[in-house]
Amino acid sequence: MNVTLLDQNKITATFLFNECLDVLGINQIQAGIGLNIGTIKRWISQNKVPDNYLNDLNFLLGNKYKLKNTFREKDQFYTTKKISKYCFEKTLEVLKDLDINEEEYTFIEPSAGCCNFYNILPKQRRIGIDIEPKGELANELIKDNYLDFFPKDLNKKYIVIGNPPFGLRGNLALRFINHSLDFADVVSFILPPLFDSDGKGVPKKRIKGYELAYTEKLPLNSFEYPDGKEVEVATIFQVWTKKNTHKIKILKQDSCKSFIKVYSLSDGGTPGSTRNKNMLDKCDVYLPSTCFKGMKAYNSFEELPNRRGYGIVFLQDKRKLKDLFFYKINWEKVSFLSTNSALNLRTSLIEQEVVNAGFKDLNLIN
């Protein structure tokens, strides 16, 4: 039974999570959202769930509750027309390199939004989906949750393209990609930078059935809110394929593993919020993972904003590397902005700066 909008102030992610526990159980929640079972258990012990998962949990309940639009719009921004056009044209270039004939395909836009992507797709070969169709082309769109959608004609070939909702730590975008595997040969998505990270448990390593054919960073000013106001957010554009994967050009990537080792560090006082505790005071330099100010190198873990971040151990050339980290790299510029305007660093960004400075491994391919 749907609740009325007047009751929506009572609907939180924690409320829905507890209902999911009663109806589905831990294992079904874990499989449905794609999270580590430890995260689910932590939600239970704390009785607190981030509201970023509100729509995911409602989906597990069969979209039982009619949620206010504001819940969806918190994480919602649209690709500008210029970037939409660029990403579509880049997709065509990648398809050509993969020897895939795009004229044989129908394009699916899974979260059409204001239709900036949908509008540039071939008119006779496009399908647009949105949970709340809007704009001039709303009558052409299928009103549906993409995670519930399957094309009617499975004899056709499909390419999925667009700017999906990201969700917390890219979890929802990951589910969009994996859902596409059942019917699409190619997925071309704008994604959060986490999809370019090689760290433990990152979304990139949880993509099923596709191989990465192309990736690049997009300009910060590539997006706008529903009201047209520009929003600066760090994103990347990637093309994933399950067809002609042997055609993917494998580029040699320089590494710096013989020069530095990066540790993720935190000390929240509990086993679940502590990482690499034995390294907290044994690193040569420390960097924040996330902060609103103070994105720079520190001499000790205790100085880090929020006492969370990275510890870097120098394996050789220690004096030169210390000079590099403290005086030559502008870590604020290296970091990327999240939608809440926080500065973020990732291990891959740290390593890339070291490589860019000339500290490269010899004869190694990652």
TAMOQUI-V498796 format. One record per backbone hydrogen bond with DSSP energy under -1.0 kcal/mol. NH is the residue of the N-H (numbers start at 1). CO is the residue of the C=O. If there is no record, write none. Layout:
NH,CO ; NH,CO
//
This chain:
7,4 ; 8,5 ; 10,7 ; 11,8 ; 16,12 ; 17,13 ; 18,14 ; 19,15 ; 20,16 ; 21,17 ; 22,18 ; 23,19 ; 24,20 ; 25,20 ; 29,25 ; 30,26 ; 31,27 ; 32,28 ; 33,29 ; 34,30 ; 39,36 ; 40,36 ; 41,37 ; 42,38 ; 43,39 ; 44,40 ; 45,41 ; 46,42 ; 47,43 ; 53,50 ; 54,51 ; 57,53 ; 58,54 ; 59,55 ; 60,56 ; 61,57 ; 62,59 ; 63,58 ; 67,65 ; 71,68 ; 73,69 ; 74,70 ; 76,73 ; 78,224 ; 80,222 ; 84,80 ; 85,81 ; 86,82 ; 87,83 ; 88,84 ; 89,85 ; 90,86 ; 91,87 ; 92,88 ; 93,89 ; 94,90 ; 95,91 ; 96,92 ; 97,93 ; 98,94 ; 99,96 ; 100,95 ; 104,101 ; 105,102 ; 106,157 ; 107,125 ; 108,159 ; 109,127 ; 112,129 ; 115,112 ; 119,115 ; 120,117 ; 121,118 ; 125,122 ; 127,107 ; 129,109 ; 130,142 ; 138,135 ; 140,137 ; 142,128 ; 144,130 ; 144,142 ; 148,145 ; 156,153 ; 159,106 ; 160,186 ; 161,108 ; 162,188 ; 170,167 ; 171,168 ; 172,166 ; 173,166 ; 174,170 ; 175,171 ; 176,172 ; 177,173 ; 178,174 ; 179,175 ; 180,176 ; 182,179 ; 183,180 ; 184,180 ; 185,158 ; 187,240 ; 188,160 ; 189,238 ; 190,162 ; 191,236 ; 195,192 ; 196,193 ; 197,194 ; 202,199 ; 205,202 ; 206,203 ; 211,241 ; 213,239 ; 214,239 ; 216,237 ; 218,235 ; 224,78 ; 225,229 ; 228,225 ; 231,223 ; 233,220 ; 234,337 ; 236,191 ; 237,216 ; 238,189 ; 239,214 ; 240,187 ; 241,211 ; 242,185 ; 247,244 ; 248,245 ; 259,256 ; 260,256 ; 261,313 ; 263,311 ; 265,309 ; 266,275 ; 267,307 ; 268,273 ; 273,270 ; 275,266 ; 279,276 ; 280,277 ; 282,279 ; 284,312 ; 285,312 ; 286,298 ; 287,310 ; 291,343 ; 296,294 ; 298,286 ; 304,301 ; 307,304 ; 309,265 ; 310,287 ; 311,263 ; 312,285 ; 313,261 ; 315,259 ; 321,317 ; 322,318 ; 323,319 ; 324,320 ; 325,321 ; 326,322 ; 327,323 ; 329,324 ; 331,329 ; 334,330 ; 335,331 ; 336,344 ; 338,342 ; 341,338 ; 343,291 ; 344,336 ; 345,289 ; 350,346 ; 351,347 ; 352,348 ; 353,349 ; 354,350 ; 355,351 ; 356,352 ; 357,353 ; 358,355 ; 359,354 ; 360,358 ; 361,255
//
